[in-house]
Amino acid sequence: MIRRALLIANPASRRGQSLLGRATRAFERAGVVCDVALTERPGHAAEIASARHHDYDAVFSLGGDGTAMEVAGALAATGHAFGVLPGGTGNLLARALHIPLGIDAAVKALLAGTETRFDLGRLSDGRRFGIVAGVGIDAAMVIETPRWLKQHIGVLAYTLTGTRAALRAIARRQLINVRLTVDGVTERRTVTTILVANVGSLVSGRLTLGPAIRTDDGMLDVCMFTPRSVFDGVLILWRMVTRRFVDHQTMVYRRGANIRIETDPPCPAQADGELIGLTPLDISVERLSVHLLVPIR
């Protein structure tokens, strides 16, 4: 039972500051003593979680996916319970875990919920991601979505920018030459997008990246997409929505525990909506490394 919690909040996130009071009142109503720590800079959430988690039954984050993943990475392999409260733009991790997007409902659901163990992807610099890392259209979406648009319309901003980036990539034939190595096996492909996915379903289950992608199998799934026409793009989207995945040259999948992505020339990359630099990327899986609080379904 959770009697004492640490809430790490990012006041710079889209809704973090406005939701903080509601979150603390929700903990208070549940009879949980909640101490608040505000982040001041990138990386600060991880520092707070590492230094202070021992004093609490559970740690919660309030902010975007970047804040959540800082805390998750800091608590990896500690066995300490971690709850994600949605306060950002995409809230991809909260949506993947079926956590309510309303703050009061989220606190209530997590306090009454259960724990699940969750794989993480680990980059060569030690940073982790929980949802997906990628190169191509998804990285362009992160780069091109303006902050003011995210502030006004939330996750829809990424949808609009991503659609524009996809149409541009198709129209201009913006293909990426990729050298992919999965568990020692190397191949070369030409793609518009290459993703390394830990979670299969996005946007509260409305969109599925590929077949049989799981968060607890000790593997990461590489998804390579190459739409060569608008029709191909629609076909890929239709298969993601209907979960009807069949062999097709526009959608190729690989699975492994150690992945290297090289591109010519180097390309921008993102992980869980945060820019992480240029390729090459070296990614490994940390099997069942974080204990996440989830609602009972």
C-alpha positions, 0 to 999 in steps of 0.5 A, a space after each residue: 500500500 502506498 502511504 507516502 509518495 514523491 511527486 516529481 513535477 515539471 513546471 515547464 511541461 504543457 500542463 504540469 504547473 496547472 495540474 500540480 495543485 489538482 494532483 496534490 489534492 487527489 493524493 490528499 483525498 486518498 490519504 497519501 502523504 505527497 511531497 513535491 519536487 519541481 524540476 529546474 533543468 533537463 536531467 533534474 528529474 532523474 537526479 531527484 528520483 535517484 537521490 530521494 526514492 528510498 524515502 517513499 513507497 512510490 515515485 510519481 512524475 507529472 509532466 511529459 514523456 521526457 520527464 517520465 522517462 528520466 524518472 523511469 531510467 533513474 529507477 531502472 533495476 531498483 525495484 521501486 514503484 513508479 507512476 506516470 501522471 499525464 501532464 505533457 503534450 503526447 503523454 505516450 507512456 500514460 496512454 500506452 499504460 491505459 492511465 486516465 488522462 484526467 489527473 484526478 482519475 489518474 491518481 485514483 487509478 494508480 493508487 488502486 492499481 497494480 505493478 507491472 514490469 516493463 522493458 526499456 530501450 537504452 541508448 549508448 549514452 545511458 538514456 532510456 526510452 519506453 515507447 519508441 525511438 526512430 529516424 525519418 518522418 517521426 523525427 521530422 515531426 518532433 523537429 517541426 512541431 512548434 511549441 505554440 501549436 503543442 500548447 494550443 492543441 496538444 497531441 493533435 499538433 504532432 498528428 498534423 505535423 507528422 501528416 505533412 512530413 509524411 506527404 512531403 517525404 512521399 512527394 519528394 522521394 525523401 528516402 534514407 539509406 539504412 544499414 541495420 544490425 540486429 543481434 549481429 545480423 546486418 542488412 541494408 535497406 532504403 526507408 522513409 522511417 525506421 523505428 525501434 519500438 518497445 510498445 506496439 500500440 499508440 494513441 490509447 490503442 488506436 494505432 498499432 505499429 506492428 505485430 506482437 510488439 510487447 513490453 515484457 519480452 526482453 526484445 525490441 521491434 524494428 519497424 521499417 516503412 517505405 511508402 512510395 506513393 500516397 496510396 502506400 501511405 494510406 495502406 500502411 495507416 489502414 493496416 496500423 488501425 485494423 492490425 492486419 499485418 501481412 508481408 509487404 515491401 512497404 512494411 518490414 519488421 525485425 526483432 532483437 535485443 541489440 540494435 545498431 542503426 547507421 544512415 548515409 548521411 547521418 540523420 536526426 533521431 528522436 526517442 519518446 518525442 525528444 531529439 537525441 542527436 544524429 545517427 548512428 544509434 546503438 540501442 539495447 534492451 533492459 529487460 523488465 527493468 522498471 516497475 510501473 504502476 498501472 490501473 487494474 483493467 
